[in-house]
Amino acid sequence: MAKVAPLYRGAPAAPVLERATRRLDEPLRVAIAGRLKAGKSTLLNALVGQELAATDAGECTRIVTWFRDGHTYRVQALLRDGSARQLPPGPTGGLLDIDLGRLGADDVDRLLVDWPSQALRSMTLVDTPGLDSLSAELSRRTEAALAPGAGGISEADAVVYLMRHVHASDMRFLEAFRDDPGERRAINAVGVLARADEVGHARPDALESAATIAARYREDQRLRGLCQTVMPVAGLLAASAATLREDEFRALGRLATAPEADTDRLLLSASRFATAEADVDVDARRRAFLLDRYGLFGVRRSVRLLREGTVTTAGELSRELVRESGLGPLREVLTTRFAGRADVLRAQSALTVLEGVIKRWPVSTAASLRTEIEQITAGAHEFVEVRLLDRLHTGAIPLPDEERFEAERLLGGEGLAPPARLGLPDDARGEEVARAAQSTLGRWQRRAEHPGSPREVRDAARAVVRTCEGLLVSARRVGRPAG
């Protein structure tokens, strides 16, 4: 960027390059997208562990909203005319109560919400209006914010896409996000089977059923080419459990200690639980509140955990519900597969901007600049890994399933740490990692040299060999005695 920027000083391309340069030092941008009522804002609140995003159908849910780490709580509106305006709290003063004043949703390009949060230090989360909504304008805003624009790249580095069932509109959006000249493909998108607790009418085995459906989606070749994995998450359960209050815990405890037959009759359906008269020490208003916060599955599960004595405190119940919700694996994916590759993804975005600028506004040194960009992307092994991982996901390389799964893992598909790449426990010692790396290296060297393999398979195997060599060198360095 430093080399190219002086060539375009004062030219129309200068602001584009300036934004791309700033982006190199910013946290990774992860968008949360999906159809209307998929539970996007609820999932964002669960990931942050704080009720930041509005989940009702208010004016703010019609605006793309960025949530960033900041020193204090602040909300700014970036208007379509290019100006910015700081927004005061609404009448209640709550985090979710943002006062747009005389502004309408159509006046605002995006909202920027700053909030001190450990979860937001490594990534900026972008909440988007629902796709395929009754308003074509809302869908257009989301697509405009996330699909590659005139600069050649998306505003988001990665996307978490929520789905209940796979609709044509889901496939269209994922294909649009994938359509990037920087070759950001399936590895930059994660699918979430949303509201997993509602599968099978919130039966006790709802989350197991959701896991089975998600596993089937993971093997769907159409989805494999568009997102790296699909995982079930009960967003409402996770968000509410993370902020469980003592008064809610006491109410759930009274339901658990009431006569079992009375409580079980109430829990037969959501409407009965919220409105029916019953001889339990929790009135209908409080029950309706619990239902709104935790859903029928969450209430049923809480009552069972308390009744069986599996948990005895509010903290224990909170941790258990969050664990069962599936939020943990999603957080791990975001941390290891997205944030772990943040430097590579940001650099790739910057190079894509450079390519677009040179193509749109050619300069005398354009040919040599393109050559340098090609040398960087072809020579940097991190870029090679990203591209190969994508091609493996899309089935473009004819490897047997067992080898394909191992190659994806070695390339960082399940985490970037050496033990994760080699399929070892997180606490594996240096010598154990070295032995595994040596064995794996030899196996892939033989694959790369096999005369009967197609050329694309041999090329892929050579890239995996380079990864294994790096893992071996790293493990030996760690295992070498001090001095």
C-alpha positions in Angstrom: 0.0 0.0 0.0 2.8 2.4 0.9 4.3 1.9 -2.6 1.1 2.4 -4.5 -0.5 5.2 -2.5 1.9 8.0 -3.8 1.0 7.0 -7.4 -2.6 7.9 -6.8 -2.3 11.0 -4.5 -5.1 13.4 -5.2 -6.8 10.9 -7.7 -10.2 9.4 -7.3 -8.5 6.1 -6.2 -6.9 7.8 -3.1 -9.8 7.4 -0.7 -10.2 3.7 -1.8 -6.6 3.0 -1.0 -6.8 4.9 2.3 -9.8 2.9 3.5 -8.0 -0.4 2.5 -4.9 0.7 4.4 -6.8 1.5 7.5 -8.6 -1.8 7.3 -5.2 -3.6 7.6 -5.0 -2.5 11.3 -8.7 -3.0 12.2 -10.2 -6.1 13.8 -11.7 -8.7 11.5 -15.2 -7.9 10.3 -17.7 -10.7 10.7 -21.2 -10.2 9.5 -24.3 -12.1 10.8 -26.8 -12.5 8.0 -29.9 -14.6 7.3 -33.5 -14.5 6.3 -36.1 -12.5 8.3 -36.7 -13.8 11.9 -33.7 -16.2 11.7 -32.4 -14.9 15.1 -29.4 -12.8 13.9 -29.5 -10.2 16.6 -30.2 -12.8 19.3 -27.1 -14.7 18.2 -25.0 -11.5 18.2 -26.1 -10.8 21.8 -25.1 -14.4 22.7 -21.6 -14.0 21.1 -21.0 -10.7 23.0 -22.6 -11.9 26.2 -24.6 -8.7 26.4 -27.9 -7.5 25.1 -26.6 -5.0 22.6 -28.6 -5.6 19.4 -32.3 -4.9 19.3 -34.3 -8.1 18.7 -37.8 -6.5 18.2 -39.1 -5.2 14.9 -38.2 -1.6 15.6 -36.6 1.0 13.3 -33.0 0.1 14.2 -33.5 -3.5 13.0 -33.9 -2.1 9.5 -30.3 -0.6 9.5 -27.0 -2.4 9.1 -25.3 -2.0 12.5 -21.6 -2.4 13.4 -20.6 -3.4 16.9 -17.1 -2.5 17.9 -14.9 -2.5 21.0 -14.6 0.9 22.5 -13.7 2.7 25.7 -17.3 3.6 26.5 -20.8 3.2 25.1 -21.4 5.4 22.1 -23.7 5.2 19.0 -23.1 7.1 15.8 -25.2 7.2 12.7 -23.4 7.4 9.4 -25.8 9.1 7.0 -26.2 8.5 3.3 -25.0 12.1 2.6 -21.6 11.2 4.1 -22.0 13.0 7.4 -22.0 11.4 10.9 -24.2 12.1 13.9 -23.9 10.9 17.5 -27.2 9.5 18.8 -28.4 10.0 22.3 -30.0 7.2 24.4 -33.7 6.7 24.1 -36.3 7.4 26.8 -35.3 4.3 28.9 -31.6 4.8 28.7 -31.1 1.1 28.0 -28.5 -0.3 25.6 -31.2 -1.4 23.1 -33.0 1.9 23.2 -31.5 4.1 20.5 -33.1 7.4 19.6 -32.9 8.2 15.9 -34.6 11.5 16.6 -35.9 12.9 13.3 -33.9 10.5 11.3 -35.6 7.6 9.5 -34.0 4.3 8.6 -33.8 5.4 5.0 -31.5 8.3 6.0 -28.9 6.1 7.7 -26.3 4.1 5.9 -25.2 2.3 9.0 -25.0 2.6 12.8 -21.7 2.3 14.7 -22.1 1.0 18.2 -19.0 1.2 20.5 -19.0 -1.0 23.6 -16.2 -2.2 25.9 -16.1 -5.9 25.2 -13.5 -8.6 25.2 -15.5 -10.4 22.5 -15.3 -7.4 20.2 -11.5 -6.9 20.5 -10.6 -9.5 17.9 -13.6 -8.9 15.6 -16.2 -6.4 14.7 -19.7 -7.9 14.5 -22.1 -6.6 11.8 -25.8 -7.1 12.3 -27.8 -7.0 9.1 -31.5 -6.6 8.2 -33.3 -9.8 7.2 -32.9 -11.1 3.6 -35.9 -12.1 1.6 -38.1 -9.8 3.8 -41.3 -8.2 2.6 -39.4 -5.0 2.0 -37.0 -5.4 -1.0 -35.1 -2.4 0.2 -34.1 -4.2 3.5 -32.8 -7.2 1.5 -30.9 -4.8 -0.8 -29.2 -3.1 2.1 -27.9 -6.4 3.4 -26.7 -7.5 0.0 -25.1 -4.1 -0.6 -23.3 -4.3 2.7 -21.9 -7.8 2.3 -21.7 -8.7 -1.4 -18.6 -7.4 -3.3 -19.1 -3.9 -4.4 -17.4 -1.6 -6.9 -14.1 -1.9 -5.0 -14.0 -5.6 -5.6 -14.5 -6.8 -2.1 -17.1 -7.1 0.6 -17.4 -4.8 3.6 -17.2 -8.0 5.7 -14.2 -10.3 5.9 -16.3 -13.3 6.8 -20.0 -14.1 7.4 -22.0 -16.2 9.8 -25.1 -17.2 7.9 -28.2 -18.3 9.8 -30.7 -20.7 8.2 -33.7 -22.7 9.4 -34.0 -24.7 6.2 -32.0 -24.3 3.0 -34.0 -21.9 0.7 -33.1 -20.7 -2.7 -32.6 -17.2 -1.3 -30.0 -18.6 1.2 -28.0 -20.1 -1.7 -28.3 -16.9 -3.7 -26.8 -14.8 -0.9 -24.0 -17.2 -0.2 -23.1 -17.3 -3.9 -23.1 -13.5 -4.0 -20.8 -13.3 -1.0 -18.5 -15.9 -2.6 -18.3 -14.0 -5.9 -15.1 -12.2 -5.0 -12.1 -11.7 -7.3 -9.9 -12.2 -4.2 -11.0 -15.9 -4.3 -12.5 -15.7 -0.8 -14.8 -18.7 -1.0 -16.3 -21.3 1.4 -13.6 -20.8 4.1 -15.0 -17.3 4.8 -18.5 -18.4 5.6 -20.0 -20.5 8.4 -23.5 -21.8 8.3 -25.6 -21.9 11.5 -28.7 -24.0 11.8 -30.5 -21.4 13.8 -33.0 -21.7 16.6 -32.0 -25.3 17.0 -34.0 -25.7 20.2 -37.2 -25.3 18.2 -36.5 -28.4 16.1 -39.2 -31.0 16.8 -41.4 -28.6 18.8 -38.8 -28.2 21.6 -38.8 -31.9 22.5 -36.1 -33.1 25.0 -34.0 -34.4 22.0 -34.4 -31.2 20.0 -30.7 -30.3 20.0 -29.7 -33.9 19.1 -32.1 -33.7 16.1 -30.7 -30.4 15.1 -27.2 -31.8 15.2 -28.2 -34.6 12.9 -29.8 -32.1 10.4 -26.6 -29.9 10.5 -24.4 -32.9 9.8 -26.6 -33.7 6.8 -26.2 -30.1 5.6 -22.4 -30.3 6.0 -22.3 -33.2 3.5 -24.5 -31.4 1.0 -22.2 -30.6 -1.9 -24.0 -27.3 -2.7 -23.4 -26.0 0.8 -19.8 -27.4 1.0 -19.0 -25.1 -1.9 -20.4 -22.1 -0.1 -19.6 -22.4 3.6 -16.9 -24.3 5.5 -19.3 -25.9 8.0 -22.8 -25.9 9.3 -23.4 -26.1 13.1 -26.6 -26.0 15.2 -27.0 -23.2 17.7 -29.9 -22.3 20.0 -29.3 -18.6 20.0 -32.1 -17.5 22.3 -31.1 -20.1 24.9 -27.4 -19.0 24.7 -28.1 -15.3 24.9 -30.5 -15.6 27.9 -28.4 -18.1 29.8 -25.4 -15.9 29.5 -27.3 -13.1 31.2 -29.4 -15.3 33.6 -30.5 -13.4 36.7 -31.1 -14.6 40.2 -34.8 -13.8 40.2 -35.2 -15.9 37.0 -33.2 -18.7 38.7 -35.5 -18.6 41.8 -38.6 -18.7 39.6 -37.2 -21.7 37.7 -36.4 -23.3 41.0 -39.9 -23.0 42.2 -41.2 -24.6 39.0 -38.7 -27.5 39.6 -39.8 -28.1 43.2 -43.5 -27.8 42.6 -45.5 -31.0 42.2 -44.1 -32.7 39.1 -47.5 -33.4 37.6 -48.5 -29.7 37.9 -45.3 -28.4 36.3 -45.3 -31.0 33.5 -48.9 -30.2 32.6 -47.9 -26.5 32.2 -45.0 -27.4 30.0 -47.0 -29.4 27.5 -47.2 -26.3 25.2 -46.0 -22.7 25.1 -49.5 -21.2 25.3 -50.5 -23.4 28.3 -47.3 -22.4 30.1 -47.8 -18.7 29.5 -51.5 -18.4 30.3 -52.9 -21.5 32.1 -54.0 -21.3 35.8 -52.0 -23.7 37.9 -51.1 -24.5 41.5 -47.5 -23.5 41.2 -45.8 -20.6 43.0 -45.0 -18.7 39.7 -47.8 -16.6 38.3 -48.7 -16.4 34.6 -47.0 -13.1 34.0 -43.7 -14.4 35.3 -44.1 -17.6 33.3 -44.7 -15.6 30.1 -41.6 -13.6 30.8 -39.5 -16.8 31.3 -41.0 -18.2 28.0 -40.0 -15.0 26.2 -36.5 -15.1 27.6 -35.6 -18.8 27.3 -38.1 -20.4 25.0 -40.1 -23.5 25.8 -37.1 -25.8 25.4 -35.0 -23.6 27.7 -37.6 -23.7 30.4 -38.1 -27.4 30.1 -34.4 -28.1 30.2 -33.8 -25.7 33.2 -36.6 -27.4 35.2 -35.1 -30.9 34.5 -31.6 -29.9 35.4 -32.7 -28.3 38.7 -35.1 -31.2 39.4 -32.4 -33.8 38.9 -29.9 -31.8 41.0 -27.4 -31.5 38.0 -27.1 -27.8 38.8 -27.8 -26.1 42.1 -26.8 -22.4 41.5 -27.6 -19.7 39.0 -24.0 -19.8 37.8 -24.0 -23.6 37.2 -27.3 -23.4 35.4 -26.1 -20.5 33.2 -22.9 -22.4 32.2 -24.8 -25.7 31.5 -27.4 -24.0 29.3 -24.7 -22.1 27.4 -22.8 -25.3 26.9 -25.8 -27.2 25.6 -26.8 -24.3 23.3 -23.9 -25.0 20.9 -22.5 -21.5 21.3 -19.1 -22.7 22.4 -18.2 -24.6 19.2 -19.4 -21.5 17.1 -17.2 -19.2 19.2 -14.2 -21.6 18.7 -14.8 -21.6 14.9 -14.8 -17.8 14.9 -11.7 -17.6 17.0 -9.6 -20.3 15.3 -10.8 -20.2 11.7 -11.6 -16.5 11.3 -9.7 -14.4 13.9 -6.8 -16.8 13.7 -6.4 -16.0 10.0 -7.2 -12.3 10.4 -3.9 -11.1 9.1 -4.1 -13.3 6.0 -7.7 -12.4 5.3 -7.1 -8.6 5.7 -4.0 -8.8 3.5 -5.9 -10.7 0.9 -8.6 -8.0 1.0 -6.0 -5.3 0.6 -4.4 -7.0 -2.4 -7.8 -7.4 -4.0 -8.4 -3.6 -3.6 -5.0 -2.9 -5.2 -5.9 -5.1 -8.2 -9.3 -3.4 -8.6 -7.7 0.1 -8.4 -5.0 -0.8 -11.0 -7.6 -2.2 -13.3 -9.9 0.8 -13.0 -7.3 3.5 -12.9 -4.2 2.2 -14.8 -0.8 3.9 -14.3 2.4 3.5 -16.2 3.8 0.9 -13.7 0.5 -1.2 -13.7 2.1 -4.2 -15.3 5.0 -4.4 -12.8 2.5 -3.9 -9.9 0.3 -6.7 -11.1 3.4 -9.0 -11.3 4.3 -8.1 -7.7 0.8 -8.9 -6.5 0.8 -12.2 -8.3 4.2 -13.1 -6.8 2.9 -12.3 -3.3 -0.3 -14.3 -3.6 1.5 -17.2 -5.3 4.5 -17.3 -3.1 3.1 -16.6 0.4 2.3 -20.0 1.8 -0.5 -18.6 4.0 -2.4 -17.6 0.8 -1.6 -21.0 -0.8 -3.2 -22.7 2.2 -6.3 -20.5 2.0 -6.8 -21.1 -1.7 -6.2 -24.9 -1.4 -8.5 -25.2 1.6 -11.3 -23.6 -0.4 -10.7 -25.9 -3.4 -10.8 -28.9 -1.1 -14.1 -27.7 0.4 -15.7 -27.2 -3.1 -14.6 -30.7 -4.2 -12.4 -29.3 -7.0 -9.5 -31.7 -6.2 -10.2 -35.4 -6.6 -8.9 -36.8 -3.3 -10.5 -39.7 -1.4 -12.6 -38.5 1.5 -10.1 -39.7 4.1 -7.2 -37.8 2.5 -9.4 -34.8 1.9 -10.4 -34.6 5.5 -6.8 -34.9 6.7 -5.6 -32.3 4.2 -8.3 -29.8 5.4 -7.3 -30.4 9.0 -3.6 -29.9 8.2 -4.3 -26.7 6.3 -6.0 -25.3 9.4 -9.6 -26.2 8.7 -10.2 -27.2 12.3 -7.8 -24.7 14.0 -4.4 -23.2 13.3 -2.4 -24.5 16.3 0.0 -27.4 15.4 -1.8 -29.9 17.6 -5.1 -29.1 16.0 -3.7 -29.4 12.5 -2.2 -32.8 13.4 -5.3 -34.1 15.2 -3.6 -34.2 18.6 -4.8 -33.0 22.0 -4.3 -29.3 22.7 -1.8 -30.1 25.4 0.4 -32.3 23.2 4.1 -32.0 24.0 6.7 -30.7 21.5 8.2 -34.2 20.8 4.8 -35.7 20.3 3.9 -33.0 17.8 7.3 -33.5 16.0 6.8 -37.3 15.7 3.3 -36.8 14.3 4.5 -34.1 11.9 7.4 -36.3 10.7 5.1 -39.3 10.0 2.5 -37.1 8.3 5.2 -35.4 6.2 6.5 -38.7 4.9 3.0 -39.9 3.9 2.2 -36.7 2.0 5.6 -36.7 0.3 4.9 -40.1 -1.1 1.5 -38.8 -2.3 3.1 -35.8 -4.0 5.6 -38.1 -5.8 3.1 -40.8 -6.9 3.4 -41.0 -10.7 -0.2 -42.2 -11.0 -1.8 -39.1 -9.3 -3.3 -36.4 -11.4 -1.2 -33.2 -11.6 -3.7 -31.2 -9.5 -3.5 -33.8 -6.7 0.3 -33.8 -6.8 0.3 -30.0 -6.6 -2.1 -30.1 -3.6 0.0 -32.7 -1.9 3.1 -30.5 -2.4 1.3 -27.6 -0.6 0.4 -30.0 2.2 4.0 -31.1 2.4 5.1 -27.5 2.8 2.7 -27.1 5.7 4.0 -30.3 7.3 7.5 -29.1 7.0 6.6 -25.9 8.7 4.9 -27.8 11.5 8.0 -30.1 12.0 10.4 -27.1 12.1 8.1 -25.4 14.7 7.8 -28.5 16.8 11.5 -29.1 16.9 12.2 -25.5 17.8 9.7 -25.7 20.7 11.1 -29.1 21.9 14.8 -28.0 21.8 16.3 -27.6 25.3 17.1 -24.1 26.4 20.7 -23.1 25.7 
